[in-house]
Amino acid sequence: MSLVPLHSQRCQHQSGSALDAAAQHTLLGQLQPGWSVGTEGGQVVLQRAFSFADYHRTLAFVNAVAWIAHEQDHHPDLLVSYNRCTVRWNTHSVGGLSINDFICAARVDQLSA
């Protein structure tokens, strides 16, 4: 694992195997509380729900996450409602989680820091 903080790293194309449970656990410890590894639709995902005061703040957050995703060329699934957004990261090319998911999650953490 790199000594560079996750939020300072950049996503790179991933292939091969997904991260094992030990690596996921180590990287999860570098994120803000609230992130969890689970399954959604038969896929392993890194996810967190964010709550906001109103719809405008929710959409501002969604747009900021979209900018991160575009800039890193790594795109999450977003579930958006009036005052809540759930962000789910997954790397399809490895069939699970990669370092890219944790880099992007750490960058999202910076939005709410």
GUNUTI-573806 format. One record per atom (N, C-alpha, C): residue in three letters; residue number from 1; x, y, z. Coordinates in pm, whole numbers, always signed. Layout:
BEGIN
<resn=ALA | resi=NUM | east=X | north=Y | up=Z>
...
This chain:
BEGIN
<resn=MET | resi=1 | east=+83 | north=-118 | up=+0>
<resn=MET | resi=1 | east=+0 | north=+0 | up=+0>
<resn=MET | resi=1 | east=+88 | north=+125 | up=+0>
<resn=SER | resi=2 | east=+43 | north=+226 | up=-67>
<resn=SER | resi=2 | east=+116 | north=+351 | up=-79>
<resn=SER | resi=2 | east=+110 | north=+432 | up=+50>
<resn=LEU | resi=3 | east=+216 | north=+509 | up=+75>
<resn=LEU | resi=3 | east=+217 | north=+599 | up=+189>
<resn=LEU | resi=3 | east=+149 | north=+732 | up=+157>
<resn=VAL | resi=4 | east=+118 | north=+756 | up=+31>
<resn=VAL | resi=4 | east=+49 | north=+877 | up=-12>
<resn=VAL | resi=4 | east=-98 | north=+864 | up=+29>
<resn=PRO | resi=5 | east=-153 | north=+968 | up=+93>
<resn=PRO | resi=5 | east=-295 | north=+959 | up=+132>
<resn=PRO | resi=5 | east=-384 | north=+927 | up=+12>
<resn=LEU | resi=6 | east=-488 | north=+850 | up=+37>
<resn=LEU | resi=6 | east=-577 | north=+808 | up=-71>
<resn=LEU | resi=6 | east=-629 | north=+927 | up=-152>
<resn=HIS | resi=7 | east=-671 | north=+1034 | up=-84>
<resn=HIS | resi=7 | east=-731 | north=+1147 | up=-156>
<resn=HIS | resi=7 | east=-631 | north=+1219 | up=-246>
<resn=SER | resi=8 | east=-501 | north=+1192 | up=-230>
<resn=SER | resi=8 | east=-398 | north=+1254 | up=-314>
<resn=SER | resi=8 | east=-357 | north=+1164 | up=-430>
<resn=GLN | resi=9 | east=-405 | north=+1042 | up=-433>
<resn=GLN | resi=9 | east=-370 | north=+949 | up=-540>
<resn=GLN | resi=9 | east=-466 | north=+967 | up=-658>
<resn=ARG | resi=10 | east=-426 | north=+916 | up=-773>
<resn=ARG | resi=10 | east=-509 | north=+921 | up=-893>
<resn=ARG | resi=10 | east=-548 | north=+780 | up=-936>
<resn=CYS | resi=11 | east=-667 | north=+768 | up=-990>
<resn=CYS | resi=11 | east=-713 | north=+640 | up=-1041>
<resn=CYS | resi=11 | east=-635 | north=+604 | up=-1167>
<resn=GLN | resi=12 | east=-611 | north=+474 | up=-1182>
<resn=GLN | resi=12 | east=-547 | north=+419 | up=-1300>
<resn=GLN | resi=12 | east=-627 | north=+298 | up=-1343>
<resn=HIS | resi=13 | east=-616 | north=+264 | up=-1472>
<resn=HIS | resi=13 | east=-689 | north=+146 | up=-1521>
<resn=HIS | resi=13 | east=-653 | north=+25 | up=-1437>
<resn=GLN | resi=14 | east=-752 | north=-52 | up=-1399>
<resn=GLN | resi=14 | east=-733 | north=-172 | up=-1317>
<resn=GLN | resi=14 | east=-774 | north=-295 | up=-1395>
<resn=SER | resi=15 | east=-695 | north=-401 | up=-1380>
<resn=SER | resi=15 | east=-731 | north=-531 | up=-1436>
<resn=SER | resi=15 | east=-682 | north=-637 | up=-1339>
<resn=GLY | resi=16 | east=-720 | north=-758 | up=-1363>
<resn=GLY | resi=16 | east=-678 | north=-866 | up=-1274>
<resn=GLY | resi=16 | east=-778 | north=-889 | up=-1165>
<resn=SER | resi=17 | east=-728 | north=-918 | up=-1047>
<resn=SER | resi=17 | east=-813 | north=-956 | up=-935>
<resn=SER | resi=17 | east=-859 | north=-836 | up=-853>
<resn=ALA | resi=18 | east=-975 | north=-852 | up=-793>
<resn=ALA | resi=18 | east=-1025 | north=-752 | up=-699>
<resn=ALA | resi=18 | east=-944 | north=-759 | up=-571>
<resn=LEU | resi=19 | east=-952 | north=-652 | up=-492>
<resn=LEU | resi=19 | east=-885 | north=-651 | up=-361>
<resn=LEU | resi=19 | east=-944 | north=-759 | up=-272>
<resn=ASP | resi=20 | east=-858 | north=-824 | up=-194>
<resn=ASP | resi=20 | east=-908 | north=-924 | up=-99>
<resn=ASP | resi=20 | east=-964 | north=-853 | up=+25>
<resn=ALA | resi=21 | east=-1028 | north=-929 | up=+111>
<resn=ALA | resi=21 | east=-1094 | north=-872 | up=+229>
<resn=ALA | resi=21 | east=-996 | north=-798 | up=+321>
<resn=ALA | resi=22 | east=-875 | north=-848 | up=+335>
<resn=ALA | resi=22 | east=-776 | north=-783 | up=+422>
<resn=ALA | resi=22 | east=-737 | north=-646 | up=+366>
<resn=ALA | resi=23 | east=-714 | north=-638 | up=+236>
<resn=ALA | resi=23 | east=-680 | north=-510 | up=+174>
<resn=ALA | resi=23 | east=-798 | north=-413 | up=+183>
<resn=GLN | resi=24 | east=-919 | north=-462 | up=+161>
<resn=GLN | resi=24 | east=-1038 | north=-377 | up=+173>
<resn=GLN | resi=24 | east=-1047 | north=-320 | up=+313>
<resn=HIS | resi=25 | east=-1026 | north=-404 | up=+413>
<resn=HIS | resi=25 | east=-1035 | north=-361 | up=+553>
<resn=HIS | resi=25 | east=-930 | north=-253 | up=+583>
<resn=THR | resi=26 | east=-808 | north=-273 | up=+535>
<resn=THR | resi=26 | east=-701 | north=-176 | up=+557>
<resn=THR | resi=26 | east=-737 | north=-42 | up=+495>
<resn=LEU | resi=27 | east=-783 | north=-44 | up=+370>
<resn=LEU | resi=27 | east=-818 | north=+80 | up=+301>
<resn=LEU | resi=27 | east=-942 | north=+145 | up=+361>
<resn=LEU | resi=28 | east=-1037 | north=+65 | up=+405>
<resn=LEU | resi=28 | east=-1157 | north=+118 | up=+469>
<resn=LEU | resi=28 | east=-1120 | north=+201 | up=+593>
<resn=GLY | resi=29 | east=-1015 | north=+158 | up=+662>
<resn=GLY | resi=29 | east=-969 | north=+230 | up=+781>
<resn=GLY | resi=29 | east=-912 | north=+367 | up=+750>
<resn=GLN | resi=30 | east=-883 | north=+395 | up=+623>
<resn=GLN | resi=30 | east=-830 | north=+525 | up=+583>
<resn=GLN | resi=30 | east=-940 | north=+622 | up=+540>
<resn=LEU | resi=31 | east=-1064 | north=+576 | up=+541>
<resn=LEU | resi=31 | east=-1177 | north=+660 | up=+503>
<resn=LEU | resi=31 | east=-1249 | north=+711 | up=+627>
<resn=GLN | resi=32 | east=-1331 | north=+815 | up=+607>
<resn=GLN | resi=32 | east=-1413 | north=+865 | up=+717>
<resn=GLN | resi=32 | east=-1515 | north=+759 | up=+755>
<resn=PRO | resi=33 | east=-1560 | north=+761 | up=+882>
<resn=PRO | resi=33 | east=-1663 | north=+666 | up=+924>
<resn=PRO | resi=33 | east=-1788 | north=+679 | up=+836>
<resn=GLY | resi=34 | east=-1856 | north=+569 | up=+819>
<resn=GLY | resi=34 | east=-1979 | north=+567 | up=+740>
<resn=GLY | resi=34 | east=-1968 | north=+483 | up=+614>
<resn=TRP | resi=35 | east=-1847 | north=+466 | up=+562>
<resn=TRP | resi=35 | east=-1827 | north=+381 | up=+446>
<resn=TRP | resi=35 | east=-1834 | north=+235 | up=+489>
<resn=SER | resi=36 | east=-1890 | north=+152 | up=+403>
<resn=SER | resi=36 | east=-1895 | north=+9 | up=+431>
<resn=SER | resi=36 | east=-1881 | north=-69 | up=+302>
<resn=VAL | resi=37 | east=-1836 | north=-192 | up=+316>
<resn=VAL | resi=37 | east=-1827 | north=-284 | up=+203>
<resn=VAL | resi=37 | east=-1946 | north=-378 | up=+215>
<resn=GLY | resi=38 | east=-2019 | north=-393 | up=+108>
<resn=GLY | resi=38 | east=-2135 | north=-481 | up=+109>
<resn=GLY | resi=38 | east=-2161 | north=-532 | up=-32>
<resn=THR | resi=39 | east=-2278 | north=-587 | up=-53>
<resn=THR | resi=39 | east=-2315 | north=-633 | up=-187>
<resn=THR | resi=39 | east=-2442 | north=-563 | up=-230>
<resn=GLU | resi=40 | east=-2449 | north=-535 | up=-357>
<resn=GLU | resi=40 | east=-2566 | north=-474 | up=-418>
<resn=GLU | resi=40 | east=-2581 | north=-536 | up=-556>
<resn=GLY | resi=41 | east=-2693 | north=-601 | up=-579>
<resn=GLY | resi=41 | east=-2715 | north=-665 | up=-709>
<resn=GLY | resi=41 | east=-2611 | north=-770 | up=-742>
<resn=GLY | resi=42 | east=-2563 | north=-840 | up=-640>
<resn=GLY | resi=42 | east=-2466 | north=-946 | up=-660>
<resn=GLY | resi=42 | east=-2323 | north=-897 | up=-678>
<resn=GLN | resi=43 | east=-2299 | north=-766 | up=-664>
<resn=GLN | resi=43 | east=-2165 | north=-710 | up=-678>
<resn=GLN | resi=43 | east=-2117 | north=-656 | up=-544>
<resn=VAL | resi=44 | east=-1987 | north=-669 | up=-519>
<resn=VAL | resi=44 | east=-1927 | north=-610 | up=-400>
<resn=VAL | resi=44 | east=-1913 | north=-461 | up=-426>
<resn=VAL | resi=45 | east=-1958 | north=-378 | up=-331>
<resn=VAL | resi=45 | east=-1954 | north=-233 | up=-346>
<resn=VAL | resi=45 | east=-1899 | north=-168 | up=-219>
<resn=LEU | resi=46 | east=-1843 | north=-51 | up=-238>
<resn=LEU | resi=46 | east=-1804 | north=+37 | up=-129>
<resn=LEU | resi=46 | east=-1907 | north=+147 | up=-128>
<resn=GLN | resi=47 | east=-1978 | north=+165 | up=-16>
<resn=GLN | resi=47 | east=-2090 | north=+257 | up=-18>
<resn=GLN | resi=47 | east=-2100 | north=+341 | up=+109>
<resn=ARG | resi=48 | east=-2164 | north=+455 | up=+93>
<resn=ARG | resi=48 | east=-2191 | north=+543 | up=+206>
<resn=ARG | resi=48 | east=-2311 | north=+631 | up=+170>
<resn=ALA | resi=49 | east=-2397 | north=+654 | up=+268>
<resn=ALA | resi=49 | east=-2511 | north=+743 | up=+252>
<resn=ALA | resi=49 | east=-2477 | north=+877 | up=+316>
<resn=PHE | resi=50 | east=-2509 | north=+985 | up=+246>
<resn=PHE | resi=50 | east=-2487 | north=+1121 | up=+294>
<resn=PHE | resi=50 | east=-2622 | north=+1190 | up=+308>
<resn=SER | resi=51 | east=-2640 | north=+1265 | up=+416>
<resn=SER | resi=51 | east=-2766 | north=+1337 | up=+439>
<resn=SER | resi=51 | east=-2741 | north=+1488 | up=+432>
<resn=PHE | resi=52 | east=-2842 | north=+1560 | up=+384>
<resn=PHE | resi=52 | east=-2831 | north=+1704 | up=+365>
<resn=PHE | resi=52 | east=-2957 | north=+1774 | up=+415>
<resn=ALA | resi=53 | east=-2948 | north=+1904 | up=+427>
<resn=ALA | resi=53 | east=-3061 | north=+1982 | up=+479>
<resn=ALA | resi=53 | east=-3174 | north=+1995 | up=+378>
<resn=ASP | resi=54 | east=-3141 | north=+1996 | up=+250>
<resn=ASP | resi=54 | east=-3244 | north=+2016 | up=+148>
<resn=ASP | resi=54 | east=-3197 | north=+1964 | up=+13>
<resn=TYR | resi=55 | east=-3285 | north=+1974 | up=-83>
<resn=TYR | resi=55 | east=-3259 | north=+1922 | up=-217>
<resn=TYR | resi=55 | east=-3144 | north=+1995 | up=-287>
<resn=HIS | resi=56 | east=-3137 | north=+2127 | up=-268>
<resn=HIS | resi=56 | east=-3031 | north=+2204 | up=-333>
<resn=HIS | resi=56 | east=-2892 | north=+2159 | up=-287>
<resn=ARG | resi=57 | east=-2877 | north=+2136 | up=-158>
<resn=ARG | resi=57 | east=-2748 | north=+2089 | up=-106>
<resn=ARG | resi=57 | east=-2719 | north=+1945 | up=-154>
<resn=THR | resi=58 | east=-2823 | north=+1864 | up=-163>
<resn=THR | resi=58 | east=-2804 | north=+1728 | up=-214>
<resn=THR | resi=58 | east=-2753 | north=+1732 | up=-357>
<resn=LEU | resi=59 | east=-2816 | north=+1815 | up=-441>
<resn=LEU | resi=59 | east=-2774 | north=+1823 | up=-581>
<resn=LEU | resi=59 | east=-2636 | north=+1885 | up=-596>
<resn=ALA | resi=60 | east=-2600 | north=+1979 | up=-511>
<resn=ALA | resi=60 | east=-2465 | north=+2036 | up=-514>
<resn=ALA | resi=60 | east=-2363 | north=+1926 | up=-486>
<resn=PHE | resi=61 | east=-2393 | north=+1841 | up=-389>
<resn=PHE | resi=61 | east=-2307 | north=+1728 | up=-357>
<resn=PHE | resi=61 | east=-2297 | north=+1632 | up=-476>
<resn=VAL | resi=62 | east=-2410 | north=+1599 | up=-535>
<resn=VAL | resi=62 | east=-2413 | north=+1508 | up=-650>
<resn=VAL | resi=62 | east=-2326 | north=+1564 | up=-763>
<resn=ASN | resi=63 | east=-2336 | north=+1693 | up=-789>
<resn=ASN | resi=63 | east=-2255 | north=+1754 | up=-894>
<resn=ASN | resi=63 | east=-2107 | north=+1751 | up=-860>
<resn=ALA | resi=64 | east=-2072 | north=+1769 | up=-734>
<resn=ALA | resi=64 | east=-1932 | north=+1760 | up=-694>
<resn=ALA | resi=64 | east=-1879 | north=+1618 | up=-709>
<resn=VAL | resi=65 | east=-1960 | north=+1518 | up=-673>
<resn=VAL | resi=65 | east=-1920 | north=+1378 | up=-692>
<resn=VAL | resi=65 | east=-1905 | north=+1349 | up=-842>
<resn=ALA | resi=66 | east=-1994 | north=+1402 | up=-923>
<resn=ALA | resi=66 | east=-1985 | north=+1382 | up=-1068>
<resn=ALA | resi=66 | east=-1855 | north=+1441 | up=-1123>
<resn=TRP | resi=67 | east=-1813 | north=+1555 | up=-1071>
<resn=TRP | resi=67 | east=-1687 | north=+1616 | up=-1115>
<resn=TRP | resi=67 | east=-1569 | north=+1525 | up=-1078>
<resn=ILE | resi=68 | east=-1569 | north=+1474 | up=-954>
<resn=ILE | resi=68 | east=-1463 | north=+1381 | up=-913>
<resn=ILE | resi=68 | east=-1461 | north=+1260 | up=-1005>
<resn=ALA | resi=69 | east=-1577 | north=+1203 | up=-1031>
<resn=ALA | resi=69 | east=-1586 | north=+1084 | up=-1116>
<resn=ALA | resi=69 | east=-1534 | north=+1112 | up=-1256>
<resn=HIS | resi=70 | east=-1570 | north=+1226 | up=-1311>
<resn=HIS | resi=70 | east=-1523 | north=+1262 | up=-1444>
<resn=HIS | resi=70 | east=-1372 | north=+1282 | up=-1445>
<resn=GLU | resi=71 | east=-1322 | north=+1354 | up=-1347>
<resn=GLU | resi=71 | east=-1180 | north=+1385 | up=-1339>
<resn=GLU | resi=71 | east=-1095 | north=+1259 | up=-1320>
<resn=GLN | resi=72 | east=-1148 | north=+1162 | up=-1245>
<resn=GLN | resi=72 | east=-1075 | north=+1038 | up=-1219>
<resn=GLN | resi=72 | east=-1109 | north=+928 | up=-1320>
<resn=ASP | resi=73 | east=-1207 | north=+952 | up=-1406>
<resn=ASP | resi=73 | east=-1256 | north=+852 | up=-1502>
<resn=ASP | resi=73 | east=-1295 | north=+722 | up=-1431>
<resn=HIS | resi=74 | east=-1366 | north=+740 | up=-1320>
<resn=HIS | resi=74 | east=-1414 | north=+626 | up=-1241>
<resn=HIS | resi=74 | east=-1550 | north=+668 | up=-1184>
<resn=HIS | resi=75 | east=-1654 | north=+598 | up=-1220>
<resn=HIS | resi=75 | east=-1789 | north=+648 | up=-1198>
<resn=HIS | resi=75 | east=-1870 | north=+560 | up=-1103>
<resn=PRO | resi=76 | east=-1932 | north=+622 | up=-1001>
<resn=PRO | resi=76 | east=-2012 | north=+547 | up=-904>
<resn=PRO | resi=76 | east=-2156 | north=+535 | up=-949>
<resn=ASP | resi=77 | east=-2228 | north=+452 | up=-878>
<resn=ASP | resi=77 | east=-2374 | north=+453 | up=-885>
<resn=ASP | resi=77 | east=-2420 | north=+549 | up=-776>
<resn=LEU | resi=78 | east=-2515 | north=+634 | up=-809>
<resn=LEU | resi=78 | east=-2569 | north=+731 | up=-714>
<resn=LEU | resi=78 | east=-2718 | north=+709 | up=-699>
<resn=LEU | resi=79 | east=-2764 | north=+702 | up=-576>
<resn=LEU | resi=79 | east=-2906 | north=+695 | up=-546>
<resn=LEU | resi=79 | east=-2941 | north=+826 | up=-478>
<resn=VAL | resi=80 | east=-3022 | north=+907 | up=-545>
<resn=VAL | resi=80 | east=-3047 | north=+1044 | up=-500>
<resn=VAL | resi=80 | east=-3194 | north=+1061 | up=-463>
<resn=SER | resi=81 | east=-3217 | north=+1123 | up=-347>
<resn=SER | resi=81 | east=-3352 | north=+1162 | up=-306>
<resn=SER | resi=81 | east=-3344 | north=+1306 | up=-254>
<resn=TYR | resi=82 | east=-3451 | north=+1354 | up=-198>
<resn=TYR | resi=82 | east=-3461 | north=+1494 | up=-157>
<resn=TYR | resi=82 | east=-3343 | north=+1540 | up=-72>
<resn=ASN | resi=83 | east=-3312 | north=+1468 | up=+34>
<resn=ASN | resi=83 | east=-3207 | north=+1514 | up=+125>
<resn=ASN | resi=83 | east=-3104 | north=+1405 | up=+155>
<resn=ARG | resi=84 | east=-3086 | north=+1315 | up=+60>
<resn=ARG | resi=84 | east=-2996 | north=+1202 | up=+83>
<resn=ARG | resi=84 | east=-2937 | north=+1156 | up=-50>
<resn=CYS | resi=85 | east=-2811 | north=+1115 | up=-44>
<resn=CYS | resi=85 | east=-2746 | north=+1057 | up=-161>
<resn=CYS | resi=85 | east=-2661 | north=+940 | up=-114>
<resn=THR | resi=86 | east=-2683 | north=+824 | up=-173>
<resn=THR | resi=86 | east=-2599 | north=+708 | up=-145>
<resn=THR | resi=86 | east=-2504 | north=+692 | up=-263>
<resn=VAL | resi=87 | east=-2375 | north=+682 | up=-229>
<resn=VAL | resi=87 | east=-2269 | north=+667 | up=-330>
<resn=VAL | resi=87 | east=-2218 | north=+525 | up=-321>
<resn=ARG | resi=88 | east=-2213 | north=+457 | up=-436>
<resn=ARG | resi=88 | east=-2164 | north=+318 | up=-441>
<resn=ARG | resi=88 | east=-2054 | north=+306 | up=-547>
<resn=TRP | resi=89 | east=-1937 | north=+267 | up=-501>
<resn=TRP | resi=89 | east=-1823 | north=+247 | up=-592>
<resn=TRP | resi=89 | east=-1800 | north=+98 | up=-614>
<resn=ASN | resi=90 | east=-1756 | north=+64 | up=-736>
<resn=ASN | resi=90 | east=-1724 | north=-73 | up=-774>
<resn=ASN | resi=90 | east=-1639 | north=-65 | up=-900>
<resn=THR | resi=91 | east=-1547 | north=-158 | up=-918>
<resn=THR | resi=91 | east=-1464 | north=-160 | up=-1038>
<resn=THR | resi=91 | east=-1502 | north=-282 | up=-1121>
<resn=HIS | resi=92 | east=-1575 | north=-258 | up=-1227>
<resn=HIS | resi=92 | east=-1626 | north=-367 | up=-1311>
<resn=HIS | resi=92 | east=-1513 | north=-450 | up=-1372>
<resn=SER | resi=93 | east=-1402 | north=-385 | up=-1408>
<resn=SER | resi=93 | east=-1294 | north=-456 | up=-1477>
<resn=SER | resi=93 | east=-1225 | north=-561 | up=-1389>
<resn=VAL | resi=94 | east=-1243 | north=-550 | up=-1257>
<resn=VAL | resi=94 | east=-1184 | north=-653 | up=-1168>
<resn=VAL | resi=94 | east=-1292 | north=-737 | up=-1101>
<resn=GLY | resi=95 | east=-1417 | north=-703 | up=-1125>
<resn=GLY | resi=95 | east=-1526 | north=-780 | up=-1067>
<resn=GLY | resi=95 | east=-1540 | north=-764 | up=-917>
<resn=GLY | resi=96 | east=-1509 | north=-646 | up=-867>
<resn=GLY | resi=96 | east=-1518 | north=-619 | up=-723>
<resn=GLY | resi=96 | east=-1461 | north=-482 | up=-692>
<resn=LEU | resi=97 | east=-1389 | north=-474 | up=-584>
<resn=LEU | resi=97 | east=-1331 | north=-346 | up=-543>
<resn=LEU | resi=97 | east=-1183 | north=-338 | up=-581>
<resn=SER | resi=98 | east=-1142 | north=-218 | up=-621>
<resn=SER | resi=98 | east=-1001 | north=-190 | up=-651>
<resn=SER | resi=98 | east=-960 | north=-67 | up=-571>
<resn=ILE | resi=99 | east=-834 | north=-33 | up=-579>
<resn=ILE | resi=99 | east=-783 | north=+87 | up=-513>
<resn=ILE | resi=99 | east=-857 | north=+211 | up=-563>
<resn=ASN | resi=100 | east=-902 | north=+210 | up=-689>
<resn=ASN | resi=100 | east=-974 | north=+325 | up=-744>
<resn=ASN | resi=100 | east=-1098 | north=+360 | up=-663>
<resn=ASP | resi=101 | east=-1169 | north=+259 | up=-616>
<resn=ASP | resi=101 | east=-1290 | north=+283 | up=-538>
<resn=ASP | resi=101 | east=-1257 | north=+358 | up=-409>
<resn=PHE | resi=102 | east=-1149 | north=+322 | up=-346>
<resn=PHE | resi=102 | east=-1109 | north=+385 | up=-221>
<resn=PHE | resi=102 | east=-1050 | north=+524 | up=-243>
<resn=ILE | resi=103 | east=-979 | north=+542 | up=-355>
<resn=ILE | resi=103 | east=-929 | north=+676 | up=-389>
<resn=ILE | resi=103 | east=-1046 | north=+771 | up=-408>
<resn=CYS | resi=104 | east=-1145 | north=+729 | up=-483>
<resn=CYS | resi=104 | east=-1261 | north=+816 | up=-509>
<resn=CYS | resi=104 | east=-1342 | north=+840 | up=-383>
<resn=ALA | resi=105 | east=-1356 | north=+738 | up=-300>
<resn=ALA | resi=105 | east=-1428 | north=+757 | up=-173>
<resn=ALA | resi=105 | east=-1355 | north=+859 | up=-87>
<resn=ALA | resi=106 | east=-1223 | north=+852 | up=-82>
<resn=ALA | resi=106 | east=-1145 | north=+948 | up=-3>
<resn=ALA | resi=106 | east=-1161 | north=+1089 | up=-59>
<resn=ARG | resi=107 | east=-1169 | north=+1102 | up=-189>
<resn=ARG | resi=107 | east=-1192 | north=+1233 | up=-249>
<resn=ARG | resi=107 | east=-1332 | north=+1286 | up=-215>
<resn=VAL | resi=108 | east=-1430 | north=+1198 | up=-212>
<resn=VAL | resi=108 | east=-1565 | north=+1238 | up=-170>
<resn=VAL | resi=108 | east=-1562 | north=+1281 | up=-23>
<resn=ASP | resi=109 | east=-1486 | north=+1209 | up=+60>
<resn=ASP | resi=109 | east=-1472 | north=+1249 | up=+200>
<resn=ASP | resi=109 | east=-1424 | north=+1392 | up=+212>
<resn=GLN | resi=110 | east=-1337 | north=+1434 | up=+123>
<resn=GLN | resi=110 | east=-1283 | north=+1570 | up=+126>
<resn=GLN | resi=110 | east=-1393 | north=+1675 | up=+105>
<resn=LEU | resi=111 | east=-1499 | north=+1638 | up=+35>
<resn=LEU | resi=111 | east=-1612 | north=+1729 | up=+14>
<resn=LEU | resi=111 | east=-1683 | north=+1762 | up=+144>
<resn=SER | resi=112 | east=-1689 | north=+1663 | up=+231>
<resn=SER | resi=112 | east=-1766 | north=+1681 | up=+355>
<resn=SER | resi=112 | east=-1676 | north=+1711 | up=+475>
<resn=ALA | resi=113 | east=-1545 | north=+1724 | up=+449>
<resn=ALA | resi=113 | east=-1451 | north=+1750 | up=+560>
<resn=ALA | resi=113 | east=-1461 | north=+1895 | up=+607>
